[in-house]
């Protein structure tokens, strides 16, 4: 049994003795009311993470001023009306033996009228390109700066009155406090700008004002973007100097992160980035402070990685966001040695994509995230014979949940392995972590006693032999056939075809389609030696997913010598060795094409579902995932969970 002595050793943050070294990060969730007050859904989410064993829950960035709010459903501490909800939050977390903190924020230049209805403010009129319509911030006057400092202090007093244990200053990710510290966003020439000493002034004023407001019994931590990853942004060297000033000012914890909105793909990094990518930054900060503990966030989703960072002295705590979002019981499972039971975050960033759309946070691998009450596993009132047809994510999740509830579940899959389209996705370089979800679900099915039948082509007669009382059809989708002349030619392949072993070295491949999966396939082919042209009818690539998911992919495609992109163009005909293209009324020929990969949309495979419904094969027949409607693995997993709970 693996043990983690450093991860589960008690630790101190000021006067607080934490039961282990795991901090739940202040991840935004969009679960609050529009007035910033807390909801029952938010309380359920927090209680589950406290119950799961985290020592300290730092709740999301909590705004201190309406003009500094960053999301429509963000938690607030800007008025006394939030105090009762924060008190309920503290009580629910304390009931499970954990501490709770709020992270106070003013979003500054990284919000705008689309959220607040007001012009954003900042140290200087430097707009943020990631904010809709790119509003230019109004430069704050010194009286306004003083007023904002007072609002941070007032918010801290409200949190303390509610029984919150620790206050964190959000001095990271480009928000107002960070913006004053950064030479990228602070162009002032007065006492708040210019030299590092002057740029530090506002962050230190906020820290001291909060400390004065809450008194010595409430520790105050500081979240720091140790490097903004911009040529003219805040660098690690300046952050090291600033950390020493934070220590002199009496900060209780330096919570290390990185990046701002312009480099947010390096803040909440995807599976394409190494795990624990910010540990070196925390290590550098830890070396220059004498007594102040340091924590670190950034793609830590494995207890072994956390243990190693602690054991090697790089950090004193680990701040986990998506790891606890994916599995609230990560701490208790690791502590008991049940590491294989942990449902790992795979770094898909579906959660962040939803936040960017002002939707409540969710999770691809954990449908119960932010739906804890709804998806509590309750024993079935009557145990039924359940047949699940299809071993992709929707089918596996439906089978897992139904088995947990006590049903007798048989899962039939025509292939020789589980996973559905996840099997193909995991073959793409830098996407292998997707396979962890398939592995975890497979293990859960085995432990849950599911009768698993691979290499099984299901027919109506087979279903009648099994005599199910409920059927879950999860037969997925297949690539659509291209509706162009020449589509039947032998050198035309689907996306799934080319993810199987196929020798494309020294060939010229045309990938038709610019959606995310097509672009991933194009990169895959280029890395295997093909000269690739992406042809899309749209004016952008990857329009089907959010920018933080695709940022690095598009950057790599643009820099790849073997990849060319042709926008606003359709394919009229596929010929031997060439394509006939149409772009804004002009026809042209793309010659020397050896392989054509059709990267369009998929079509639902619901033929079996239609037959089963026609013959009334069971009292309950449910369609889940792509056979119901083609979407993403997120919707597939959630529909599987919903049906598993409903049967």
N, C-alpha and C positions, 0 to 999 in steps of 0.2 A: 504494500500500500504506500503510495507516494505521500509524503508529508511536506508541510510548508512552514517550518518553524519561524521564519522571519515574517511571513505574511500574517500569521496568526498570533504574533506576540503583541501584547498590549502596547499602546503608544500614547504619548501626551501631546495635546495641543493646548498651550496655556494651562488652565486649571482642569481641563477635561481629560479624563483617562478613557481612551478608546479601547474597545475590546479586541480590536485587531487593526491592521494597517489599511483597510479598505474604505475609501471614501466614495460615495455615490456622487457623481459629477453633476453640476448644475445644468443639466441638459434641458433645453426648451421643449415644451410639450403641447402648447396650444390647448390646454385643458381647463383654463380658468374662464370666468365670466368676462363679459366685455368691459365691466367696470374694474377689472383686476382682482376681484374677490375669488376665493377658492371654491371649487365644486366638489361634490361627493366623488366624482370620477377621479379627481386629482388626489383626494384623500386615500382612495382605494389603491391608487398607483403607489403612493408613498409608503403606505402601510405594508404592502407586499414586499418592497425592497428592504424595509426595516426587518420584517419577519425573515427575510432570506439571509440575513446575517451581516449586512454592511454595518460598519461602526458609526459612520456619520453620513447623513444625507444632506448634501448642499442642494437646496431646491433651486429652480431655474433662475436665470437673470430676472430680477424683480425690479420693475421700474419705479423711480423715485419722483418722476415728474411726467405729466401727460405728454409733453412735447418730446420726451425722451423714450417713449414707448416704442418697441420694435415690432410687436406682433399684436394682432387684434385680440387674441385670447391669452395674453401674457399675464402672469402673476404681477400684482402691484403692491407697493407699500407706500403709496402717495397720499393716502387718506385714512382717517380713523375707521372707516367702514370695513377695512380689511382685517382689523385686529381679531374679531371673533373667529374668522376662518383660519387665520394663522394659529390661533390658540388650539383649535380642533386639530390642525396639522401637527402641532407639537405634541399634543396628547396622544395622537394615534401612533406617532413614531416612538415616543417614549415608552409606550405600552409594550413594545417589542425590544426594548433594551438598547436602542440606538439614540444618538444625538441628532439634532436637526439644525440646519443653518439656512439663512437666506443670503443670496448673492445680490447685492444692490447695484443697479446699473442705470446709466443714462446713455441712450444709444447714439446721441450726438448726430454726426453726419451720416450714420448708417440706418437712418429711417427717413420718413418723408410724409408728404400729404396723403399718400395712399393709405397710411395707417393712422396718422395723427390729425390730419386736416390742417396741419401747420407747416410752415417752413422749418426745416431742420436747423440746428445750431451746431457750432463747432468752434475750435480755437481759431480757425482760419476758413475762408471760403473755398475749401478744397472739396469738390463733390466726390461722391462714391459711385463709380460706374455700375455697381451691382444693384443700386436702388432704382426702382422704376421711375422713368422719366428724368433720372439723374438731376435731382434738385440741387441747387447751389446753397450750401449752408450759410446762414448769417453769422458773422463773426461776433462772438460774445464780448460784451463790455465787461469791465472789471466789476461794477455792481451786480451784473447778471451772474458772473462767476461766483461771487460771494453768496448770492441767493441759491445757486445750485449746491454749493457746499452745505448750506443750511438745510436744503431739502434731503441730502444724503443723511445728515444727522437726525432729522425728524423721522425719516423712514426707519433708521436704526432704532430709535426710541420706540416706535410702534412694534417693531419685531421683538424687542426685549420685553415690552409689556405683554406680548402674546406668549412668552415663555420660550422663545427661540434661543438656542444655546450658543450660537456663533454667528457672526456677521462676516460676510466676505465682500470685499470691494472688487467689482468686476473691472479690472484694469487691463483687460486683454481684448483681442479680436477686433480692434479698431473702434470700439465704443468710446464715449467721450473722454473718460479718464485716460485710456490708452492713447487717444488722439492727441491729447496735450503732451504726452511723453514722446511721441514720435516726431522725428524731423520731417517725415513724409506729409503728415497732416497738420503740423503746427508750423506756420510760417510767420508767427508773430515776432515783433521787434521790441515788445515791452517786457515787463518783469516776468511774464509767463511764456516767453519764447526765446529761441536763439540757442544759447548754450544748454548743455544737459542739465546743469544746475537750475536754470530757469524753467526748463521743460518739466522738471520734477516737481515744481512748486505746487501745481494744482493737485496731482495725485497724492502728495504728502499732506496737503491741507484737508483733502477728503478723508484720508486715513485718520488723521489726528482729530478731526471733528467727530467722526464716528466713535473713536475711542473715548473721547470726552462725554459723548452722549450716553454710552452704555455702561461706562464705569469699568473697573478692573476685573470684575467677575465674568465678563463676557469677552472671550477672545475675538480678535478681528484678524481675518486672513486677507490675502491679496492674491487675486488671479492675475498672472503676468504672461503676456505674449513675449517670450524671451527672444524671439526673432520673428520679424514680420516677413522675411523672405522677399524683400523688395530692395532694389539697388540703393534707393535713397530712404529706406525705412529704418526702423529701429533694429539694431544689431545686438547680438549676444553680448558683445563687449560692454555696450552701454547698459544693458540689462543687468550685468554683473555688478556694475558700479551702483546702479539704482537699488539692487537687492540689499546692498550694504546699508544704504540710506533707509530702506524699509526696516531693516533690523534695528537701526538706531532709533527709529520712530516707534518701536515696540510692536511690530507686526507679530502675530502668533504663528502664522504659517504662510509660506510662499507656494502657491499652487500654480505650477508651471504648465503653460500651454504654448501655442505659437500661432502666428498668422493673423490676418485681418480679412475683411470681406474680399478684398482684391486677391487674396491668396487663400481663400477659405477651403479650397480643395486640399490644402496642407494642414488645415485645422482639424476638420472631421474627415480624415483620409479614408479612401476606399481600400478594398482588398488589393489594389494595385500597388500599395505602399507597404513598406516593411512594418511588422508589428513593433510596438514600442519605439516608434520613430522619434519621439521627443525626449527619450531618456538621456541622450547625451547633453541636451540643453539643461535638464534638471541637474545632471551631474556637475556641470560647470557652475551653476548657481550655488549648489551645495558646498562647493569647494571654497567659496568666498564669504559665506556667512559662518558665524562662529557657533551660535546656539539655536538659531531659528530652524525648525523642521521644514522640510521641502516635500512637496508631493508632485506627481507628474501624471499628465493625461496624454492620450494619443495612441489608439490602436493597441491597447493592452487587453487582450481577450483570452489569455491563457494564464492560469495560475502559476505555471512554471516560469513564464516570462516575468510576472510580477515578483515572484520569489527571487529570481536571479537579480533583478534590479535592486531589490532591498539588500540581498546578501552581499552584493558587490559594492554597496555603499553609495550608489548613485542617487538614492532617494530615501526618504523616511516613510512615505506613504505612497499609495497608488490611487489615482482618481479615475474611477471607471464610469463611463457613460453608457455607451452602447452595449458593453458586456453585461451590465446589470439590466439593461432594457431587454436584451435577448433572454436572459435567465436571471431573475431576481434571486434565485437560490444558488448562484455561482459561489458565494462564500461558504455556505453550509455544506455544499457538495464537495468543494475542495477540502474543507476542514476534515470531512469524514473520509477522505480518500476516494470518493466516488467521482473522480475527474471525468471519466467517460460519460457520466450522466449529464454533464454540463452541456446545455444547448448553446453552442458558440455563436457569437456575432460573426458574420461572414464579411462584414465591411461592404455590403451592397449599397448602403446609404438610402434605402427606401424611406427610412424615417426622416432624413433630412429633406428628401424630395417633397414629402408631404408638408413639412413645415413651411417650405418655400411657397406652397400653394395656399397657405393659411388654413390648412386642414389639421385636425387633431393628429398627434403623432401616432404611429403604428409601428409594426415590426414584421418583416417577412418571415423570420424563423420562429417568432413567438406571437401568434395571433391574439394571445391573451393580454399582451402589453397594452395598457390603457383601456382594457375591457375586462379587468380582473373580476368584477362582480358578475358580469354576464357570462364569462367563460370559466367560472368556478366548476370544477369537475364534480358533478352530482351523480350518485348511483342511479341507473335506469330504474324506473318504476316496474318495468317488466323486461326481463332479458330476452332478446330477440336473436334470430339467425340473420346475420347481416352479410351480404355479399358486396364487396367493393370491386369494381372492374376498372383496372388501370392503376399502375404503380408510380405515377408521377406525384408531384407535391400535393395536389388536391386529394388524390386517392389515399396516399400514405397518411396524411393528417386526419382524414375522415376515419380511417381504420384505427389509427392510434387512439383518438379520442373515444370512439365507440367502444373499443376494447377496455379502456380505462374505466368506462362507466358500467362494465360488466356484460356487454353483449358478446355473443359468439360470432367472431368475425372471420370471414374468409376473404382474402385478397388475391385476385387473379391478375396476372400480368403476362402479356404475350411475349415479351422479350425475356432474355435470360438474366436480367438484372433490373433492379429498381431505379427510379430516378426520373423517368420520362425525359423531357427536354433538359433537365438539370444535368443529365449525363453528358450531353453535348456541350453545354455551356461550360462545364468544368474542364473541358479539353482545351479551351482557349487559354493561351499564356496569360499569366497574371490574374486568372479567374479561377484557379484551382480550388480556392477556399469554398466555392459553391458546393463542392463535393462533400464538405463536412456536414451539410444539412442532410444530404441523402444518407450518409453514414449514420448520423444520429437517429434519423427517423427509422432506418432499418433496424437498428439496435432496439429502439423502443417497441417496434412491432414484435420482434422476437421475445422481448421480455414481457410483453403484454399478452402473449399466447395467441397471436394472430396466426391462422392457418394460411401460410403463404404458398401460392402455387404459381411458380414461374413457368415460362414456355407454355402458357395456357391461352389458347385462342377461345374466347368466350362466344358462345352462340346462344340463341334462345332456348334450344333444347337442353344445353348444359345448365343453364340457369334454372330451368324447370326441374332438373334432377336434383339440384342443390336445395330446392324448395325454400328460398329465403322469405323472410317476413319483411325485409327492407333491402333495397338495392341502391347502391351509390354508383352512378355511372361517371367515370373520370377518364374517358377515353382520349382526352386531349385534342390536339389539332395537328394538321399536316400543312406543309408549305403549299401555298396556292400555286396552281399552274399558271404560267405567264400567258396572257392573252395577246400574243404577238405571233406573227408568222415566223416559222423556224424554231418554235419552242420545243419541238419534238426531237431536235437534233441531238446526237450522242454527246456533244461537248457542252451541253447545257445541264447544269446541276442545281440542286437546291442547297440552301445553307447547311442543312444537316448532312448532305452528301459529302461536302468538302471538309466537314469536321471529323469524318472518318479518315483513316490513312489514305492519302491521295498524293501522288508525287506531282508537285507543281513547280519543281525547280526549273529555272530558265524558261518558264512559260509566261505568256502575257494573259492576265486574267481580267475580265470585266465583271465587277460586282454591281448589279443593277438594284439600286435602292439605297437610301441614306439613313434608314432608321438605325437605332443603337446596335441591334444584333447584326445588321449588315456591315456596319463599320467595324465591329469587333472581328467579324469574319475576314474583312479586307485586310486588317492588320495581321491577322493570323496567317493569311496566304502570303503576304509580303515578307513576313518573318521566315517563312518556309522557302523563300527563294523566288517567288513570282513577282513579276512587274504588274502592279495592280492599278486599274482605273475604276474609281467609284463614280457611278452615274446616277444622279438623283433628280427627280422632277421638282424638288423644293430648292429654296435658296440658302438653306442651312443644313448641317448634318445633325443627326441625333435629336430631332425635334420632339421625339416621343418621351424623352426623359429629361430630368432637371439638369441644370448646368454643373452642379457640383459632382454629379455622377460621371459626366462626359468630359469635363474640363481636360483632364490629362490625356484621355484618348484622342480628342481632337488635336491637342497640342502635338502628340506623337505622330498622328497621321500627317499633319502639316509639315513636320520636320523629317518625315521618312522619305528617303531618296527614291524608294520604289513605289510610292503611292502618288497618284494624280487624282484630283477631284474635279468632276464636271457637274456644275449646278444647273438648275432650271432646264433640264434636258430629259427627254423620254426616248425610249427605244421603240422604233417602228418595226424593225425586222431583224432577225438573227440569220445571218448567212454563214457559209463555211469560211471561217477566217476573218469575218468582219461583221460590224453592226451598222445598221442604218439608224442615225440619230435625228431627232427633231428638237430644235431649240428656238423658241420665239419666231416660228414661221420659217426657219431656215433648216434645210436638210444637209447633213454631212455624213461622211463615212469614217468610222473608226476601224482601221485596218490592223492586221496582224494579231487578231484575237484568237487565242488557243482554247481558252476556257471561259464560259459564261456562267456566272453564279447569280441565280435569281433570288434577290434578297427582299422580296416584297412581303406582304403580310401573310399570316397563316389563316387557314379556314377550319372551323370546328368540325370534328369527326363525331357526328351524332347519329350515324346510321344504326348502330346497335341500340342506342337509346330509343330511337323511333320504333324499332321492332319490339323492344321490351314493353313500351307503352301500349303498342297495338295489341299485344297478346295478354296484357295485364299480368305481367310476370310476378308481381308482388303487390301487396297492399300499399307499400310505400316505394316510390321510385324517385330518387333525387339526382339531378344533374349538377356537377360541380366542375369548376375550373374551365379550361379552354373548350371543352365540349359543349358547355353552356354558352359561353361567349369568349372570344379570344382576347385575353388581357395579359397581365404579368403574373409572375410567381407569387407576388404579394396577394393578389385577389384569389389565386388558386388556393393558397394555404388558408386564407380566411374563410373561404366558402367551405373547404373541407372541415375546418374546425366547427363552423356553424352547424353543418349537417350532423357531424359527430355528436354535438351536444343536443341536437333536436330529436334524433331517433329514439 
